[in-house]
Amino acid sequence: MPALTRPARDDFLGGRLLLRQPERGVRAGSDAVLLAAAVPAQPGERVLELGCGAGAAMLCLAARLPGLMVTGLEIDAEAARLAAANARQNGLADRVAVIAGDIADPPATLPAEGFDHVFANPPFFAAGSGTPAPAPGRAKARMAPAADLDGWLRFAARMLRPGGSVTVIGRAERLDDLLAACRRRFGAIVLFPLWPGGGKPAKRVILQGRKGSRAGLRLAPGLVLHGGGHAYTAAAEAVLRQGAALVLA
């Protein structure tokens, strides 16, 4: 039986959202919540997530901002159906749309320059590095060459209105590729490290930029995720459990 037919339940934002996710394959966690919290959207705006999976990030964003219109694009048709079901079950289907499609051959229903914000958690391992995930869907979601990262950011720029924002989360080891792809098309880029705590180096970073801006790169202080032991810091708890926005400025 395919894994997506037996989804598991996970709660997000301290239980405000209850999502079904595949028992095997790609399962969203704290990265999705942090990414959604970093999108600088306002009620009434239109937002697009590239590679929405089962919908965790886009539903966290929609739950945080009533009145926001969110669209998710997902290449895996089964995951797209699961995301749409999650939107319905959490009472967000009136503001959340899910489209099955590929950025390499996007559906005609996605209008160029039709969104105020675009966000994504693109494939984060360079092809040929790391250990491939056992589930094919998870492997596809996690591994891509630098050219594919560039394609994700190129498509994001195409979808954004002038002045709109792009927000991506990725592994710190791929920062060179992410920065290069962002700087070709966006300005006012903010680099926001996610520090594990305990003096350890950041494993994840959030990048945000603006279409059409000529402002330079800025390094933000970032967010420390853990305090003593494995407990979240108060600042991280506010984002992950209470649904607070993550302000990169």
VOPAGU-2260 file (C-alpha; in pm, 1 decimal, decimal comma):
REM VOPAGU-2260
SITE   aa  ch    i         X         Y         Z
SITE  MET   A    0       0,0       0,0       0,0
SITE  PRO   A    1     148,7     344,0     -87,9
SITE  ALA   A    2     275,5     534,3     214,4
SITE  LEU   A    3      58,6     838,7     143,4
SITE  THR   A    4    -260,5     634,1     187,6
SITE  ARG   A    5    -180,3     582,5     556,4
SITE  PRO   A    6     -87,7     933,4     674,2
SITE  ALA   A    7       8,7    1004,3    1033,3
SITE  ARG   A    8    -120,1    1300,2    1232,9
SITE  ASP   A    9     107,4    1576,9    1357,7
SITE  ASP   A   10      18,2    1896,1    1539,1
SITE  PHE   A   11     172,2    2237,2    1469,3
SITE  LEU   A   12     160,4    2575,7    1639,5
SITE  GLY   A   13      89,9    2426,9    1978,7
SITE  GLY   A   14    -202,6    2224,5    1849,1
SITE  ARG   A   15    -373,8    2498,9    1646,9
SITE  LEU   A   16    -314,7    2290,5    1333,7
SITE  LEU   A   17    -356,2    1915,5    1301,5
SITE  LEU   A   18    -203,6    1783,2     981,3
SITE  ARG   A   19    -184,9    1445,3     817,9
SITE  GLN   A   20     160,3    1363,9     681,7
SITE  PRO   A   21     298,5    1056,3     506,4
SITE  GLU   A   22     428,4     789,4     742,2
SITE  ARG   A   23     726,3     754,0     510,1
SITE  GLY   A   24     883,5    1011,0     283,8
SITE  VAL   A   25     883,6    1385,6     338,3
SITE  ARG   A   26     753,8    1495,3     680,1
SITE  ALA   A   27     755,0    1860,6     776,5
SITE  GLY   A   28     881,1    1977,8    1114,4
SITE  SER   A   29    1023,1    2291,3    1270,5
SITE  ASP   A   30    1179,2    2412,6     943,6
SITE  ALA   A   31     832,2    2453,1     793,2
SITE  VAL   A   32     707,7    2654,2    1090,6
SITE  LEU   A   33    1014,9    2879,6    1094,8
SITE  LEU   A   34     992,7    2938,9     720,4
SITE  ALA   A   35     625,0    3032,3     738,7
SITE  ALA   A   36     688,9    3263,3    1033,4
SITE  ALA   A   37     953,6    3452,7     833,8
SITE  VAL   A   38     727,5    3545,3     539,6
SITE  PRO   A   39     654,9    3921,5     575,8
SITE  ALA   A   40     297,9    3898,4     446,1
SITE  GLN   A   41      -3,9    4104,6     545,9
SITE  PRO   A   42    -375,7    4019,1     540,3
SITE  GLY   A   43    -523,3    4063,6     194,3
SITE  GLU   A   44    -203,2    3976,7      10,4
SITE  ARG   A   45    -137,8    3676,8    -214,9
SITE  VAL   A   46     136,6    3427,2    -130,2
SITE  LEU   A   47     278,8    3130,1    -319,4
SITE  GLU   A   48     468,1    2836,2    -169,3
SITE  LEU   A   49     685,5    2632,7    -405,7
SITE  GLY   A   50     695,6    2264,9    -311,6
SITE  CYS   A   51     427,9    2273,8     -44,4
SITE  GLY   A   52     431,9    1899,3      33,8
SITE  ALA   A   53     149,6    1810,1     270,9
SITE  GLY   A   54      93,5    2179,0     339,7
SITE  ALA   A   55     254,9    2238,9     679,3
SITE  ALA   A   56     428,4    2569,3     601,4
SITE  MET   A   57     152,2    2730,5     399,1
SITE  LEU   A   58    -112,8    2631,4     654,0
SITE  CYS   A   59      97,1    2770,9     938,7
SITE  LEU   A   60     118,5    3097,2     745,4
SITE  ALA   A   61    -254,4    3104,0     670,0
SITE  ALA   A   62    -336,8    3029,3    1034,6
SITE  ARG   A   63    -114,4    3316,2    1150,0
SITE  LEU   A   64    -262,1    3573,8     912,7
SITE  PRO   A   65    -641,8    3573,8     863,7
SITE  GLY   A   66    -735,9    3724,9     528,8
SITE  LEU   A   67    -420,7    3602,4     355,4
SITE  MET   A   68    -467,7    3414,5      27,3
SITE  VAL   A   69    -217,7    3128,1      -8,3
SITE  THR   A   70    -143,5    2900,5    -303,7
SITE  GLY   A   71      75,2    2590,4    -283,7
SITE  LEU   A   72     246,6    2431,2    -584,8
SITE  GLU   A   73     347,6    2066,0    -543,0
SITE  ILE   A   74     497,7    1828,9    -801,6
SITE  ASP   A   75     373,6    1513,7    -626,5
SITE  ALA   A   76       2,3    1470,2    -699,8
SITE  GLU   A   77     -60,7    1254,9    -390,0
SITE  ALA   A   78     108,7    1510,0    -163,2
SITE  ALA   A   79     -94,8    1786,6    -327,3
SITE  ARG   A   80    -417,3    1598,5    -252,3
SITE  LEU   A   81    -305,9    1552,8     107,7
SITE  ALA   A   82    -227,9    1925,4     137,4
SITE  ALA   A   83    -573,1    2014,8       6,4
SITE  ALA   A   84    -732,8    1774,2     254,3
SITE  ASN   A   85    -531,4    1928,7     538,5
SITE  ALA   A   86    -654,2    2274,0     437,5
SITE  ARG   A   87   -1015,1    2155,1     448,9
SITE  GLN   A   88    -977,6    1974,3     780,3
SITE  ASN   A   89    -829,2    2284,2     942,8
SITE  GLY   A   90   -1098,4    2517,4     810,7
SITE  LEU   A   91    -864,4    2702,8     574,3
SITE  ALA   A   92    -982,5    2582,1     233,7
SITE  ASP   A   93   -1149,5    2916,0     158,2
SITE  ARG   A   94    -808,6    3087,1     162,2
SITE  VAL   A   95    -570,0    2808,0      63,4
SITE  ALA   A   96    -547,5    2656,7    -285,4
SITE  VAL   A   97    -324,4    2365,7    -384,9
SITE  ILE   A   98    -206,4    2307,0    -741,3
SITE  ALA   A   99     -30,1    1993,1    -861,7
SITE  GLY   A  100     245,1    2098,3   -1098,5
SITE  ASP   A  101     614,0    2145,6   -1169,2
SITE  ILE   A  102     809,8    2471,5   -1172,7
SITE  ALA   A  103     979,2    2344,1   -1488,8
SITE  ASP   A  104     640,0    2327,6   -1662,7
SITE  PRO   A  105     411,4    2544,4   -1450,1
SITE  PRO   A  106      33,3    2536,7   -1479,0
SITE  ALA   A  107    -122,4    2819,3   -1676,2
SITE  THR   A  108    -335,0    2903,7   -1372,0
SITE  LEU   A  109     -28,6    3052,5   -1200,1
SITE  PRO   A  110      -6,6    3415,1   -1317,3
SITE  ALA   A  111     332,2    3579,2   -1368,7
SITE  GLU   A  112     385,9    3862,0   -1118,9
SITE  GLY   A  113      64,0    3752,3    -948,9
SITE  PHE   A  114     195,9    3718,4    -593,7
SITE  ASP   A  115     315,0    3954,7    -322,7
SITE  HIS   A  116     539,0    3691,9    -161,3
SITE  VAL   A  117     690,7    3358,7    -260,9
SITE  PHE   A  118     849,9    3115,9     -17,0
SITE  ALA   A  119    1009,0    2772,2     -37,9
SITE  ASN   A  120    1214,4    2504,2     128,1
SITE  PRO   A  121    1398,9    2391,8    -186,8
SITE  PRO   A  122    1596,2    2066,4    -214,1
SITE  PHE   A  123    1886,9    2118,4      22,3
SITE  PHE   A  124    2152,2    1854,4     -45,9
SITE  ALA   A  125    2375,1    1886,4    -349,7
SITE  ALA   A  126    2318,1    1592,5    -584,9
SITE  GLY   A  127    2576,9    1323,9    -515,1
SITE  SER   A  128    2633,4    1432,2    -155,0
SITE  GLY   A  129    2489,9    1288,8     163,9
SITE  THR   A  130    2297,8     964,9     197,2
SITE  PRO   A  131    1991,2     927,6     -26,5
SITE  ALA   A  132    1664,3     895,1     163,0
SITE  PRO   A  133    1501,7     547,4     147,0
SITE  ALA   A  134    1173,2     683,2       9,6
SITE  PRO   A  135    1196,4     811,1    -351,1
SITE  GLY   A  136     973,9    1112,6    -279,6
SITE  ARG   A  137    1189,2    1216,6      12,3
SITE  ALA   A  138    1506,2    1178,0    -193,8
SITE  LYS   A  139    1364,6    1401,8    -466,8
SITE  ALA   A  140    1261,2    1663,1    -211,1
SITE  ARG   A  141    1601,5    1667,5     -40,5
SITE  MET   A  142    1857,3    1649,0    -321,2
SITE  ALA   A  143    1916,6    1877,9    -620,0
SITE  PRO   A  144    2208,5    2029,1    -811,1
SITE  ALA   A  145    2288,7    2398,6    -786,8
SITE  ALA   A  146    2122,9    2453,8   -1125,0
SITE  ASP   A  147    1792,6    2334,1    -978,2
SITE  LEU   A  148    1822,6    2577,6    -688,4
SITE  ASP   A  149    1875,7    2852,3    -944,0
SITE  GLY   A  150    1563,7    2733,8   -1124,0
SITE  TRP   A  151    1357,6    2758,9    -805,9
SITE  LEU   A  152    1470,7    3118,5    -748,5
SITE  ARG   A  153    1423,6    3209,7   -1115,2
SITE  PHE   A  154    1066,2    3083,2   -1101,8
SITE  ALA   A  155    1005,5    3267,7    -773,6
SITE  ALA   A  156    1116,1    3593,1    -938,1
SITE  ARG   A  157     881,1    3528,1   -1228,9
SITE  MET   A  158     584,8    3481,2    -994,5
SITE  LEU   A  159     655,4    3790,4    -781,7
SITE  ARG   A  160     522,5    4137,0    -842,6
SITE  PRO   A  161     786,9    4414,1    -842,2
SITE  GLY   A  162     889,8    4480,5    -483,2
SITE  GLY   A  163     760,3    4143,5    -365,3
SITE  SER   A  164     959,4    3924,7    -128,6
SITE  VAL   A  165    1112,2    3580,4    -160,0
SITE  THR   A  166    1190,2    3375,7     152,5
SITE  VAL   A  167    1378,3    3045,1     150,3
SITE  ILE   A  168    1523,3    2817,4     414,7
SITE  GLY   A  169    1820,9    2591,4     349,1
SITE  ARG   A  170    2121,4    2416,0     491,8
SITE  ALA   A  171    2415,9    2637,1     585,0
SITE  GLU   A  172    2647,9    2415,9     380,1
SITE  ARG   A  173    2460,9    2524,2      66,3
SITE  LEU   A  174    2477,0    2893,6     149,2
SITE  ASP   A  175    2703,9    2973,1    -147,8
SITE  ASP   A  176    2453,0    2824,1    -393,9
SITE  LEU   A  177    2154,4    2988,1    -225,5
SITE  LEU   A  178    2320,1    3330,0    -212,7
SITE  ALA   A  179    2433,0    3308,8    -573,7
SITE  ALA   A  180    2082,4    3218,4    -690,9
SITE  CYS   A  181    1923,9    3494,0    -482,1
SITE  ARG   A  182    2167,0    3769,1    -578,5
SITE  ARG   A  183    2105,6    3714,6    -950,1
SITE  ARG   A  184    1744,7    3824,7    -910,4
SITE  PHE   A  185    1686,4    3995,7    -575,8
SITE  GLY   A  186    1824,3    4276,2    -365,4
SITE  ALA   A  187    1796,2    4377,7      -0,8
SITE  ILE   A  188    1889,3    4019,3      89,1
SITE  VAL   A  189    1881,8    3933,4     457,9
SITE  LEU   A  190    2078,0    3633,2     583,3
SITE  PHE   A  191    1920,5    3502,3     904,4
SITE  PRO   A  192    2104,4    3213,8    1078,2
SITE  LEU   A  193    1918,2    2960,9    1290,2
SITE  TRP   A  194    2157,4    2884,5    1574,4
SITE  PRO   A  195    2119,0    2546,3    1749,6
SITE  GLY   A  196    2247,9    2694,8    2075,7
SITE  GLY   A  197    2537,4    2596,8    2297,2
SITE  GLY   A  198    2785,4    2781,7    2078,9
SITE  LYS   A  199    2728,6    2543,3    1786,3
SITE  PRO   A  200    2740,8    2668,7    1426,2
SITE  ALA   A  201    2418,2    2726,2    1237,9
SITE  LYS   A  202    2292,9    2428,7    1036,8
SITE  ARG   A  203    2003,6    2615,6     876,1
SITE  VAL   A  204    1971,2    2967,6     737,1
SITE  ILE   A  205    1681,6    3174,8     611,8
SITE  LEU   A  206    1735,9    3406,2     314,5
SITE  GLN   A  207    1496,4    3681,9     219,2
SITE  GLY   A  208    1513,8    3929,3     -67,4
SITE  ARG   A  209    1309,5    4179,8    -265,1
SITE  LYS   A  210    1244,1    4177,0    -637,5
SITE  GLY   A  211    1377,5    4491,3    -802,9
SITE  SER   A  212    1568,0    4618,8    -499,6
SITE  ARG   A  213    1928,4    4733,4    -536,1
SITE  ALA   A  214    2004,8    4729,8    -163,6
SITE  GLY   A  215    2293,8    4511,7     -49,9
SITE  LEU   A  216    2326,9    4200,9     162,3
SITE  ARG   A  217    2268,6    4224,9     537,6
SITE  LEU   A  218    2354,0    3970,7     807,2
SITE  ALA   A  219    2090,1    3951,3    1081,2
SITE  PRO   A  220    2155,2    3828,8    1436,8
SITE  GLY   A  221    1937,2    3524,4    1374,3
SITE  LEU   A  222    1750,0    3307,4    1621,7
SITE  VAL   A  223    1889,4    3078,5    1891,6
SITE  LEU   A  224    1669,6    2769,8    1896,1
SITE  HIS   A  225    1778,0    2584,5    2209,2
SITE  GLY   A  226    1881,2    2690,1    2557,0
SITE  GLY   A  227    1992,5    2446,6    2822,9
SITE  GLY   A  228    1955,4    2084,5    2717,6
SITE  HIS   A  229    1706,3    2031,4    2437,4
SITE  ALA   A  230    1452,5    2291,0    2551,8
SITE  TYR   A  231    1356,8    2566,5    2311,2
SITE  THR   A  232    1444,6    2923,8    2400,0
SITE  ALA   A  233    1154,6    3157,1    2478,9
SITE  ALA   A  234    1197,6    3328,8    2141,8
SITE  ALA   A  235    1189,9    2998,7    1952,8
SITE  GLU   A  236     893,2    2877,4    2159,2
SITE  ALA   A  237     697,6    3188,8    2065,9
SITE  VAL   A  238     741,2    3110,1    1696,1
SITE  LEU   A  239     707,5    2731,2    1701,7
SITE  ARG   A  240     431,6    2689,1    1960,4
SITE  GLN   A  241     252,3    3024,0    1978,6
SITE  GLY   A  242     257,5    3122,3    1611,7
SITE  ALA   A  243     452,0    3446,5    1644,7
SITE  ALA   A  244     605,1    3607,2    1335,6
SITE  LEU   A  245     978,9    3578,4    1282,1
SITE  VAL   A  246    1098,3    3929,6    1196,8
SITE  LEU   A  247    1423,5    3918,9     999,8
SITE  ALA   A  248    1492,1    4294,3    1016,9
